[in-house]
Amino acid sequence: MSEHGGFRVEVEDGVAELVLDDPRSRNSLSLATIDGLIAEFEALGGRTDADVIVLGHAGPAFSAGHDLREMTERDLPFYQQLFDRCSVLMQILHELPQPVIARVDGVATAAGCQLVASCDLVVATDRSTFATPGVRIGLFCSTPMVALSRSVGRKRALQMLLTGDPVDAREAERIGLVNRVVPDDELATETRGLAERMA
């Protein structure tokens, strides 16, 4: 197992588990974390012992999205770099030779919701929620719109983006953002079983 700032990685029996592991920040996607994830996904893409990647998390939030503390009073080049690197991260998920399964037990908001939508498959617990709440602080989440639209369709994606209203796990399953909803005590075994069948 290897550990990096904000996440840890373990590969066993053909399944790579990459776990977002910064519960204090609600697994927010700082620029450093995004860069680390890009490097790690690129490395996993070249491994012959990893046939499937599971993207999980520690703590009550899958990811709260960008680290708003990091974004306060910064200049335009910083924002451009942050959003450009975030787009690179999401694109890598589509280009990996392995399928990526998101394992979600909690809140996935803003860029965290985009990260879920960018994965190939999603298994979530019945207490998980998904939202793009940027509009509530005057920001339209334009980049999450791409991944959301691909998963749930344009109109449903726009409803989430324009209202910021959260979507519960059952509704997320109904609209196509989530593949399967399970009780929290079955999440690990269900996701691992799916990954192993695919591997």
C-alpha positions as MATLAB code, in Angstrom:
seq = 'MSEHGGFRVEVEDGVAELVLDDPRSRNSLSLATIDGLIAEFEALGGRTDADVIVLGHAGPAFSAGHDLREMTERDLPFYQQLFDRCSVLMQILHELPQPVIARVDGVATAAGCQLVASCDLVVATDRSTFATPGVRIGLFCSTPMVALSRSVGRKRALQMLLTGDPVDAREAERIGLVNRVVPDDELATETRGLAERMA';
ca = [
       0.000    0.000    0.000;
       1.224    3.503   -0.782;
       0.069    6.761    0.815;
       0.129   10.287   -0.570;
      -1.171   13.640    0.537;
      -4.932   13.213    0.667;
      -5.253    9.623   -0.543;
      -3.876    6.086   -0.329;
      -3.581    3.261   -2.855;
      -3.546   -0.516   -2.590;
      -3.520   -3.146   -5.352;
      -4.601   -6.716   -4.662;
      -5.925   -9.540   -6.858;
      -6.268   -7.332   -9.904;
      -8.181   -4.567   -8.115;
      -6.625   -1.192   -7.320;
      -8.291    0.713   -4.488;
      -7.630    4.436   -4.415;
      -9.115    5.938   -1.263;
      -9.580    9.681   -0.699;
      -8.290    9.985    2.842;
      -8.543   13.525    4.194;
     -11.764   13.495    6.231;
     -10.898   16.770    7.986;
     -11.257   18.625    4.682;
     -14.189   16.412    3.632;
     -11.837   15.024    0.986;
     -11.775   18.342   -0.816;
      -9.954   18.578   -4.117;
      -7.117   21.010   -3.522;
      -4.739   21.699   -6.386;
      -2.107   19.492   -4.734;
      -4.608   16.642   -4.305;
      -5.764   16.959   -7.919;
      -2.161   16.839   -9.155;
      -1.491   13.805   -6.952;
      -4.578   12.012   -8.252;
      -3.627   12.731  -11.862;
      -0.182   11.223  -11.289;
      -1.620    8.211   -9.461;
      -4.272    7.451  -12.079;
      -1.646    7.746  -14.815;
       0.549    5.292  -12.908;
      -2.340    2.867  -12.370;
      -3.188    3.061  -16.059;
       0.191    1.563  -16.858;
       0.068   -1.266  -14.320;
      -0.523   -4.796  -15.559;
      -1.593   -6.025  -12.110;
      -4.568   -3.627  -11.891;
      -7.539   -4.617  -14.064;
     -10.149   -2.502  -12.250;
      -9.884    0.664  -10.143;
     -12.158    1.379   -7.182;
     -12.312    5.012   -6.066;
     -13.470    5.176   -2.449;
     -13.190    7.512    0.507;
     -12.661    7.738    4.237;
     -14.994    9.772    6.447;
     -18.581   10.957    5.969;
     -18.006   12.751    2.636;
     -16.898   11.245   -0.649;
     -15.701   14.718   -1.634;
     -16.924   18.238   -0.948;
     -15.381   19.441   -4.204;
     -12.781   22.169   -4.478;
     -11.146   23.445   -1.306;
     -12.865   26.827   -0.898;
     -10.255   27.968    1.646;
      -7.597   27.572   -1.030;
      -9.687   29.585   -3.495;
     -10.087   32.704   -1.372;
      -8.466   35.877   -2.690;
      -6.395   34.233   -5.403;
      -5.488   35.662   -8.793;
      -6.963   34.639  -12.123;
      -4.009   32.421  -13.196;
      -4.507   30.293  -10.061;
      -8.188   29.712  -10.844;
      -7.361   28.885  -14.450;
      -4.738   26.380  -13.336;
      -7.044   24.817  -10.744;
      -9.952   24.319  -13.143;
      -7.693   23.216  -16.006;
      -6.061   20.561  -13.816;
      -9.461   19.432  -12.556;
     -10.577   18.965  -16.168;
      -7.439   16.922  -16.839;
      -8.283   14.677  -13.878;
     -11.803   14.034  -15.140;
     -10.565   13.358  -18.678;
      -8.027   10.821  -17.436;
     -10.857    8.790  -15.917;
     -12.311    8.415  -19.425;
      -8.954    7.538  -20.987;
      -7.814    4.881  -18.512;
      -7.659    1.345  -19.934;
      -9.304    0.044  -16.745;
     -12.906    0.684  -15.677;
     -13.278    2.884  -12.586;
     -15.943    2.203   -9.943;
     -16.850    4.953   -7.471;
     -17.695    3.606   -3.994;
     -19.780    6.291   -2.282;
     -21.049    6.427    1.290;
     -21.902   10.039    2.029;
     -21.947   13.410    0.349;
     -20.509   14.138   -3.093;
     -20.846   17.801   -3.998;
     -19.623   20.168   -6.727;
     -16.362   18.802   -8.205;
     -16.856   15.776   -5.946;
     -20.136   15.065   -7.734;
     -18.327   15.609  -11.029;
     -15.746   13.040   -9.946;
     -18.507   10.505   -9.281;
     -20.182   11.239  -12.616;
     -16.855   10.809  -14.419;
     -16.383    7.267  -13.111;
     -17.618    4.375  -15.241;
     -19.780    2.765  -12.548;
     -21.066    3.924   -9.166;
     -22.137    1.909   -6.135;
     -23.571    4.018   -3.318;
     -25.209    3.583    0.048;
     -28.786    4.641    0.673;
     -27.539    7.533    2.826;
     -25.466    9.088    0.008;
     -26.391   12.409   -1.605;
     -25.184   14.240   -4.693;
     -25.298   17.965   -5.468;
     -23.789   20.793   -7.488;
     -24.520   23.694   -5.101;
     -22.242   26.339   -6.623;
     -25.226   28.389   -7.761;
     -26.046   29.075   -4.107;
     -22.829   31.066   -3.710;
     -23.062   32.708   -7.117;
     -21.086   30.157   -9.126;
     -22.421   28.058  -11.994;
     -20.688   24.672  -11.994;
     -19.990   24.596  -15.730;
     -17.376   21.833  -15.765;
     -19.454   19.381  -13.667;
     -22.232   19.935  -16.206;
     -20.304   17.935  -18.825;
     -19.975   14.780  -16.733;
     -23.462   15.122  -15.251;
     -25.072   15.573  -18.670;
     -23.378   12.428  -19.921;
     -24.739   10.463  -16.963;
     -28.226   11.835  -16.352;
     -29.118   13.835  -19.451;
     -29.091   17.562  -20.125;
     -32.366   18.567  -18.508;
     -31.831   16.686  -15.262;
     -28.259   17.948  -15.081;
     -29.442   21.530  -15.557;
     -31.999   21.114  -12.788;
     -29.233   20.062  -10.394;
     -26.922   22.844  -11.577;
     -29.476   25.664  -11.568;
     -31.097   24.840   -8.222;
     -28.230   23.322   -6.242;
     -30.752   20.908   -4.733;
     -29.267   17.630   -3.502;
     -30.317   14.318   -5.018;
     -30.615   11.302   -2.735;
     -29.176    7.912   -3.628;
     -32.442    6.376   -4.855;
     -33.140    9.324   -7.130;
     -29.529    9.224   -8.325;
     -30.029    5.579   -9.236;
     -33.304    6.343  -11.024;
     -31.773    9.076  -13.195;
     -28.620    7.107  -14.032;
     -25.954    8.756  -11.878;
     -25.660    5.624   -9.710;
     -25.731    1.979  -10.816;
     -26.644    0.347   -7.520;
     -27.757    1.450   -4.049;
     -26.990   -0.803   -1.086;
     -27.121   -0.595    2.720;
     -23.941    0.886    4.184;
     -22.863   -2.428    5.714;
     -22.910   -4.052    2.264;
     -21.067   -1.355    0.326;
     -17.533   -2.724    0.650;
     -18.420   -6.312   -0.251;
     -20.777   -5.317   -3.075;
     -18.210   -3.021   -4.677;
     -15.355   -5.464   -4.211;
     -17.432   -8.295   -5.647;
     -18.328   -6.207   -8.710;
     -14.677   -5.240   -9.190;
     -13.493   -8.828   -8.923;
     -16.104  -10.038  -11.419;
     -14.923   -7.396  -13.854;
     -11.249   -8.186  -13.203;
];
